[in-house]
Each structure stands twice: as structure tokens, then as C-alpha cells.
């Protein structure tokens, strides 16, 4: 199947999402985010070479992850995590965030092990569980972000940023290291504490900066709570010569409350709980597509409404009708032929990558000129060979 390509076709896209750390269950918020990324990859790969910089170990040295691992080893020594489910591990994560944060010196040995590639058994167990989830959802990234290119050295990155006036290094004075995007109106942002503790932005830049020269567009994907940080990162990467756009996803409220997983409240709303309710009744294919359509198009760009099993059921039924009508048809049938050049502009919003909201809503179009079958094949079928993971991993 061939398609007329949009402006910029054949470009090299680097999709750089903040990772979902393997410390908690996958909830509607995570699923909206991950399935949006999945649609971006699948449809963008029809017209561009897409690299996904997504490795779970990239930020393992951060307080959020290494601090949790240190907590487990202190409070749950000898635990056989292979016997735990994601809800049980997620409840330990909630408990961790209810304890006082230890100074960096106390967790530094765990941080250094994580930076060297060590994976805690609790997170290894979650990744195995998530692999089953990815398989159920038919998602891209068969390696599940387990491997990736080596990160740029911390010293090399900071030296580059200082030379380009993008960083203020306070270490000689016993002060933190700051990202400096003040020329674009952003506040200074600490990336390395005075005590030597790095935060996730330092790891993010160590991952992305070496990949910039090989790509024409960087798509930074993140949740709305990280907007300020990612605006700063966008300015830093732009100053280093990259063309950068941001893709932002909101948190999905549960019973009217949109909050971080570390606060709990997700029991009964994990993927297992959701799938158990619908897969046997409607089948895997309708569930996969219906969940994508509901979380992306049904909840929309802002996700003001809470997750609703009733609404998801309606979208799964709609997905079943789409599959019954279009799946498996050739281009001379109901697909409407190749994707028209004009439609690519609408699907990408002329930002260089496929916008998942526009793709999901276009899938439900009744316009005879819209090749619903071709888009459905892109969203639900095998990923095009233009998509790779992690810059060669």
C-alpha cells in the first residue's frame, strides 16, 4: 500500500517521550499517553523515518525511581517480587511516597547502580507484566523500552551546555547546576543539586543530545504537569540546532480527581481490571481499537471528564462497527483509496508528525473521500518498517 506523502515526507523524526517509570500499574492516564504515542508512531511511519527514544532505564538514577528501589531494599529485603502483581508493587510505590525523602548521600549507591544498568527486581517484574499488557493492546515497541543507546557522559553534556551558554555551573561554589533558558523567558531549572543529585532532565538531555544531528524533527511528549520543564528542554534543544515541537497529554480523572499515581486511588482502574470487563465480551480487536478511540478521541485533548466504563463500552461498540465495515478491505473497496495529500495536512496539523487526536477523529469520518480503511490498517496493523526504537537498539 502506498500513500501520497505530506510536506516534509521522508524526514527523520525523533519521538522522545518521558517514560512511564516501571514503579506502578498502568492506569487510564498512562494508557491515554502510551496509546497516543502508539498512534503517532504508526501513522507517522507512513511518511517519515521514526525513531522512538524510549528506554525505561534512562531515568533510573532519578529520585523517583532510584529512591523507590532504595526504599524497597531497606523496608522489604528478601521479597520475592516475581510473586507480586502490579497492584501490589504499585501500593508499595504509594507507601514509599508517604515516607520522608532521604538525603542523596543515603541513596547514592542505588543511584550509581541504576546508572550502571542495574534493574531492581520489582521493576523487572513490572516490565514482564507490561509486556503482556503491550501484547494485549497490540502496541508498538516489542522490546518495551528495555534497551537503548548509551547515554552521553554527564561531564561532556554539562561542558557543552556551559560552552553554549545554556547552563550555569555552580559546582565550584558548592551550588547547583542550572539549565539556563532565561533568554526565552523561562526560569532557571536545577538539573544537578549541590549535593550531586541529578534529576530526570539531566538524564533526558544525556539521552537526546547525541541523537539530534541524525534527525530533522524532535517531538517531545509529556504530561501536562511537566509543561514548564519541557518548555525549558525545548529551548535548550532548539539552541543546539534542533527543530522541536511538544506533544502534551493530560491526566485522566478517576471519580473526578486527576492526580499522580504515587497518591493512589487507581485500584480497580488498572488495565487488567478494564480488560477483564470487556475482552471476553467484545474480543481483543474491538477492545484494542475501542480503548484507543475512547482515550484519545472520546476524552479529547483536555480529558475534563472522568474515566467511564459506560463510555468505553460505547466506544468499543463503535470500534466493532468500524472493524466490521472496513477491516481487511482492499483499496478498491471501502478504504477510499490512498490517503489524499490534503488529508495529510489535516492529520499532522502541519507540525511534521501525525496528531493522534486528528487520526482518531478522522477514523470515524463518514466522508466518502476519507480512506478510513487505510487509516484503520495503519492504527491496528503491523507498524511500517520506517519506525525503529531507540536509535538502533
C-alpha positions as CSV (number, residue, x, y, z in Angstrom):
1,X,0.0,0.0,0.0
2,X,1.4,3.4,-1.0
3,X,0.3,6.9,0.0
4,X,1.0,10.3,-1.3
5,X,3.1,11.8,1.4
6,X,2.8,15.1,3.2
7,X,5.2,18.1,3.0
8,X,8.5,17.0,4.6
9,X,7.9,13.4,3.7
10,X,11.0,11.2,4.2
11,X,12.1,13.3,7.1
12,X,13.6,11.8,10.2
13,X,11.5,12.1,13.3
14,X,12.8,11.6,16.8
15,X,9.9,10.9,19.1
16,X,11.2,11.5,22.7
17,X,8.5,10.7,25.3
18,X,9.1,11.0,29.0
19,X,8.9,7.3,30.1
20,X,6.4,5.7,32.3
21,X,8.6,4.5,35.1
22,X,8.2,0.8,35.9
23,X,7.1,1.6,39.5
24,X,3.3,1.4,39.3
25,X,0.4,-0.1,37.4
26,X,-0.8,1.2,34.1
27,X,-3.9,3.4,34.7
28,X,-6.2,5.3,32.3
29,X,-3.7,8.2,32.4
30,X,-0.8,6.0,31.3
31,X,-2.9,4.3,28.7
32,X,-4.0,7.5,27.1
33,X,-0.4,8.6,26.9
34,X,1.0,5.3,25.7
35,X,-1.7,4.7,23.1
36,X,-1.3,8.3,21.8
37,X,2.4,7.6,21.3
38,X,1.5,4.3,19.6
39,X,-0.7,6.2,17.1
40,X,1.9,8.8,16.5
41,X,4.5,6.1,15.6
42,X,2.2,4.0,13.4
43,X,0.8,6.8,11.3
44,X,3.9,9.0,11.1
45,X,5.9,5.9,9.9
46,X,3.8,6.0,6.8
47,X,5.6,9.1,5.6
48,X,8.8,9.5,7.7
49,X,11.6,7.6,9.4
50,X,10.5,7.5,13.1
51,X,12.9,6.8,15.9
52,X,11.5,6.3,19.4
53,X,13.8,7.3,22.2
54,X,12.1,5.3,25.0
55,X,14.1,3.3,27.4
56,X,12.9,2.7,30.9
57,X,16.5,2.7,32.3
58,X,17.3,6.2,31.1
59,X,15.9,7.9,34.2
60,X,16.5,5.1,36.7
61,X,19.0,7.2,38.6
62,X,16.4,9.9,39.4
63,X,14.9,10.2,42.9
64,X,11.5,8.9,41.7
65,X,12.9,5.6,40.6
66,X,16.2,5.0,42.5
67,X,14.6,6.4,45.7
68,X,11.8,3.8,45.4
69,X,14.3,1.0,44.8
70,X,16.3,2.0,47.8
71,X,13.1,2.1,49.9
72,X,12.2,-1.4,48.8
73,X,15.7,-2.7,49.7
74,X,15.5,-1.0,53.1
75,X,12.0,-2.0,54.0
76,X,11.3,-5.2,52.0
77,X,14.6,-7.1,52.0
78,X,14.4,-10.5,50.5
79,X,11.0,-10.0,48.9
80,X,10.2,-12.4,46.0
81,X,8.9,-9.8,43.6
82,X,8.2,-12.4,40.9
83,X,5.2,-13.5,43.0
84,X,3.7,-10.0,43.2
85,X,1.2,-8.3,40.8
86,X,1.4,-4.8,39.6
87,X,-1.2,-3.6,42.1
88,X,0.8,-4.9,45.0
89,X,4.0,-3.2,43.7
90,X,2.1,-0.1,43.0
91,X,0.8,0.0,46.6
92,X,4.5,-0.2,47.7
93,X,5.2,2.8,45.5
94,X,2.4,4.7,47.2
95,X,3.8,3.8,50.6
96,X,7.2,5.0,49.5
97,X,5.9,8.4,48.7
98,X,4.4,8.6,52.2
99,X,7.8,8.4,53.8
100,X,10.3,11.2,54.3
101,X,12.7,11.6,51.5
102,X,16.3,10.5,52.3
103,X,19.2,12.7,51.6
104,X,21.0,12.0,48.3
105,X,24.1,10.6,50.1
106,X,21.9,7.8,51.6
107,X,20.6,6.6,48.2
108,X,23.6,7.4,46.1
109,X,24.8,3.8,46.0
110,X,21.5,2.8,44.4
111,X,21.6,5.7,42.0
112,X,25.1,4.6,40.8
113,X,23.9,1.0,40.4
114,X,20.9,2.2,38.4
115,X,23.2,4.4,36.2
116,X,25.3,1.4,35.5
117,X,22.3,-0.5,34.2
118,X,21.0,-2.4,37.2
119,X,17.3,-3.0,37.3
120,X,15.5,-3.7,40.6
121,X,13.6,-7.0,40.7
122,X,10.3,-5.1,41.4
123,X,10.7,-3.1,38.2
124,X,11.8,-6.1,36.3
125,X,8.6,-7.9,37.4
126,X,6.5,-4.9,36.3
127,X,8.2,-4.9,32.8
128,X,7.3,-8.5,32.4
129,X,3.7,-7.7,33.3
130,X,3.7,-4.7,31.0
131,X,4.9,-6.9,28.1
132,X,1.7,-8.9,28.5
133,X,-0.2,-5.6,28.5
134,X,1.6,-4.4,25.4
135,X,0.8,-7.6,23.6
136,X,-2.9,-7.4,24.6
137,X,-3.1,-3.8,23.3
138,X,-1.1,-4.6,20.1
139,X,1.3,-1.8,20.8
140,X,4.4,-0.8,19.1
141,X,7.8,-1.3,20.7
142,X,8.2,-5.1,21.1
143,X,11.3,-4.5,23.3
144,X,9.2,-2.5,25.8
145,X,12.0,0.1,26.2
146,X,14.3,-2.4,27.8
147,X,17.4,-1.4,25.8
148,X,18.7,1.8,24.2
149,X,21.8,3.6,23.2
150,X,24.4,4.6,25.7
151,X,23.8,8.0,27.4
152,X,26.1,10.9,26.8
153,X,28.6,11.4,29.6
154,X,27.4,13.8,32.3
155,X,30.6,15.8,32.2
156,X,30.5,16.0,28.4
157,X,26.9,17.2,28.4
158,X,27.5,19.9,31.1
159,X,30.6,21.1,29.3
160,X,28.7,21.5,26.1
161,X,25.9,23.4,27.7
162,X,28.2,25.7,29.6
163,X,30.1,26.5,26.3
164,X,26.8,27.3,24.6
165,X,25.6,29.5,27.5
166,X,22.7,27.1,28.2
167,X,23.8,26.2,31.7
168,X,25.1,27.8,34.8
169,X,27.5,25.6,36.7
170,X,27.5,26.5,40.4
171,X,29.6,23.5,41.5
172,X,32.8,25.5,42.0
173,X,30.9,27.4,44.6
174,X,29.1,24.4,46.1
175,X,25.9,25.4,44.4
176,X,23.6,23.5,41.9
177,X,23.9,23.3,38.2
178,X,21.0,25.1,36.3
179,X,19.6,24.8,32.8
180,X,19.5,28.4,31.5
181,X,16.7,29.2,29.1
182,X,16.1,32.6,30.5
183,X,16.7,34.2,27.1
184,X,13.4,32.6,26.1
185,X,11.6,33.8,29.3
186,X,12.0,30.6,31.3
187,X,13.2,30.4,34.9
188,X,16.5,28.7,35.8
189,X,16.0,24.9,36.4
190,X,18.2,22.8,38.6
191,X,19.4,19.7,36.9
192,X,22.2,18.7,39.3
193,X,21.8,19.5,43.0
194,X,24.5,21.0,45.2
195,X,24.7,17.5,46.8
196,X,25.4,15.9,43.4
197,X,21.9,14.5,42.9
198,X,20.8,14.6,39.2
199,X,17.2,14.9,38.2
200,X,15.4,13.4,35.3
201,X,16.1,16.3,33.0
202,X,19.8,15.7,33.1
203,X,19.2,12.1,32.0
204,X,16.8,13.2,29.3
205,X,19.4,15.5,27.8
206,X,22.1,12.9,28.1
207,X,19.8,10.6,26.0
208,X,18.7,13.1,23.4
209,X,21.6,15.4,22.6
210,X,23.7,12.7,20.9
211,X,20.7,11.9,18.6
212,X,19.9,15.4,17.4
213,X,22.2,15.5,14.4
214,X,20.6,12.5,12.9
215,X,17.0,13.8,13.0
216,X,15.1,16.6,11.3
217,X,12.4,16.9,13.9
218,X,12.2,16.2,17.7
219,X,8.8,15.5,19.2
220,X,8.9,15.9,22.9
221,X,6.0,14.1,24.5
222,X,5.0,14.6,28.1
223,X,2.1,15.0,30.5
224,X,0.8,18.5,31.3
225,X,2.3,18.6,34.8
226,X,5.8,18.6,33.1
227,X,5.0,21.5,30.8
228,X,7.4,24.0,32.3
229,X,10.3,21.6,32.4
230,X,9.7,20.6,28.7
231,X,9.4,24.2,27.6
232,X,12.8,24.7,29.0
233,X,14.1,21.5,27.4
234,X,12.6,22.5,24.1
235,X,14.5,25.8,24.2
236,X,17.8,24.1,25.1
237,X,17.5,21.6,22.2
238,X,16.4,24.4,19.8
239,X,19.5,26.4,20.8
240,X,21.6,23.3,20.0
241,X,20.2,23.4,16.4
242,X,17.2,21.0,16.6
243,X,13.7,21.7,15.3
244,X,11.5,20.8,18.3
245,X,7.7,20.5,18.9
246,X,5.9,19.3,22.0
247,X,3.0,16.9,22.4
248,X,1.2,17.2,25.7
249,X,-1.2,14.7,27.3
250,X,-3.5,15.5,30.3
251,X,-4.1,13.2,33.2
252,X,-7.4,11.3,33.1
253,X,-9.6,11.9,36.2
254,X,-10.9,9.0,38.2
255,X,-14.1,9.8,40.0
256,X,-13.5,13.5,39.3
257,X,-9.9,13.5,40.6
258,X,-6.8,13.7,38.3
259,X,-3.7,13.0,40.3
260,X,-0.4,11.3,40.3
261,X,-0.2,7.5,40.7
262,X,2.0,8.0,43.7
263,X,-1.1,9.2,45.6
264,X,-3.1,6.0,44.9
265,X,-6.8,6.0,44.0
266,X,-6.2,3.8,40.9
267,X,-7.3,0.5,42.4
268,X,-9.9,-1.1,40.2
269,X,-8.9,1.1,37.2
270,X,-5.7,-0.7,36.1
271,X,-5.5,-2.3,32.6
272,X,-6.2,-5.7,34.0
273,X,-9.4,-4.5,35.6
274,X,-10.5,-2.7,32.5
275,X,-9.7,-5.6,30.1
276,X,-11.4,-8.2,32.3
277,X,-14.6,-6.3,31.9
278,X,-14.6,-6.1,28.1
279,X,-12.3,-8.5,26.3
280,X,-14.3,-11.7,26.8
281,X,-17.5,-9.8,25.7
282,X,-16.2,-8.0,22.6
283,X,-12.9,-9.7,21.7
284,X,-9.3,-8.4,21.6
285,X,-9.5,-6.4,18.3
286,X,-12.6,-4.3,19.2
287,X,-11.1,-3.7,22.7
288,X,-7.8,-2.5,21.3
289,X,-9.4,-0.1,18.9
290,X,-12.2,1.0,21.2
291,X,-9.8,1.8,24.0
292,X,-7.6,3.9,21.6
293,X,-10.6,5.8,20.3
294,X,-12.1,6.4,23.7
295,X,-9.0,7.6,25.5
296,X,-7.7,9.7,22.5
297,X,-10.9,11.0,20.8
298,X,-13.6,10.4,23.4
299,X,-11.7,12.1,26.3
300,X,-10.2,14.5,23.8
301,X,-7.2,16.8,24.3
302,X,-8.1,18.0,27.7
303,X,-9.7,14.9,29.4
304,X,-12.0,17.0,31.5
305,X,-14.4,14.1,32.1
306,X,-13.5,11.2,34.3
307,X,-12.9,7.7,33.0
308,X,-16.2,5.9,32.4
309,X,-16.7,2.2,31.8
310,X,-20.1,3.0,30.3
311,X,-18.5,5.4,27.8
312,X,-15.7,2.9,27.0
313,X,-18.3,0.3,26.2
314,X,-19.9,2.6,23.7
315,X,-16.6,3.3,22.0
316,X,-15.8,-0.4,21.9
317,X,-19.1,-1.0,20.1
318,X,-18.3,1.8,17.7
319,X,-14.9,0.2,17.1
320,X,-16.5,-3.1,16.4
321,X,-18.7,-1.5,13.7
322,X,-15.6,0.1,12.2
323,X,-13.8,-3.2,12.1
324,X,-16.9,-4.9,10.6
325,X,-17.2,-2.3,7.9
326,X,-13.5,-1.6,7.0
327,X,-11.1,-4.2,8.3
328,X,-9.5,-6.4,5.6
329,X,-10.9,-4.4,2.7
330,X,-8.6,-3.5,-0.1
331,X,-8.2,0.0,-1.6
332,X,-10.8,-0.7,-4.2
333,X,-13.3,-1.5,-1.5
334,X,-14.3,0.8,1.3
335,X,-11.0,2.3,2.1
336,X,-11.5,5.2,-0.4
337,X,-8.1,4.6,-1.9
338,X,-4.7,6.1,-1.0
339,X,-4.5,8.9,1.6
340,X,-5.2,12.2,-0.2
341,X,-2.3,14.7,0.0
342,X,-4.7,17.3,1.5
343,X,-5.7,14.9,4.3
344,X,-2.0,14.6,5.5
345,X,-2.0,18.2,6.4
346,X,-5.1,17.7,8.5
347,X,-3.7,14.6,10.2
348,X,-0.4,16.3,11.0
349,X,-1.7,19.8,11.8
350,X,1.3,20.7,9.6
351,X,3.6,20.0,12.6
352,X,5.5,17.2,10.9
353,X,4.1,14.2,12.8
354,X,0.7,12.5,12.9
355,X,-1.5,14.1,15.6
356,X,-3.3,11.1,17.4
357,X,-6.4,13.1,18.2
358,X,-6.8,14.1,14.5
359,X,-6.2,10.5,13.4
360,X,-8.7,9.1,15.9
361,X,-11.4,11.5,14.9
362,X,-10.8,11.1,11.2
363,X,-11.2,7.3,11.6
364,X,-14.9,8.0,12.4
365,X,-15.4,10.2,9.4
366,X,-18.3,9.4,7.0
367,X,-16.9,11.4,4.2
368,X,-16.5,9.2,1.1
369,X,-13.2,10.8,0.3
370,X,-11.6,9.7,3.6
371,X,-9.8,6.3,3.3
372,X,-10.9,5.0,6.7
373,X,-9.8,1.5,5.9
374,X,-6.2,2.7,5.1
375,X,-6.0,4.6,8.4
376,X,-7.6,1.7,10.3
377,X,-4.9,-0.6,8.9
378,X,-2.2,1.9,10.0
379,X,-3.6,2.1,13.5
380,X,-4.3,-1.6,14.1
381,X,-2.0,-3.4,11.7
382,X,1.8,-4.1,11.6
383,X,4.0,-1.0,12.1
384,X,5.7,0.2,8.9
385,X,9.4,-0.5,8.6
386,X,10.2,3.2,8.8
387,X,9.7,3.0,12.6
388,X,12.6,2.0,14.8
389,X,13.3,2.1,18.5
390,X,15.9,3.9,20.4
391,X,18.3,5.0,17.7
392,X,19.4,1.5,16.8
393,X,18.7,-0.6,19.8
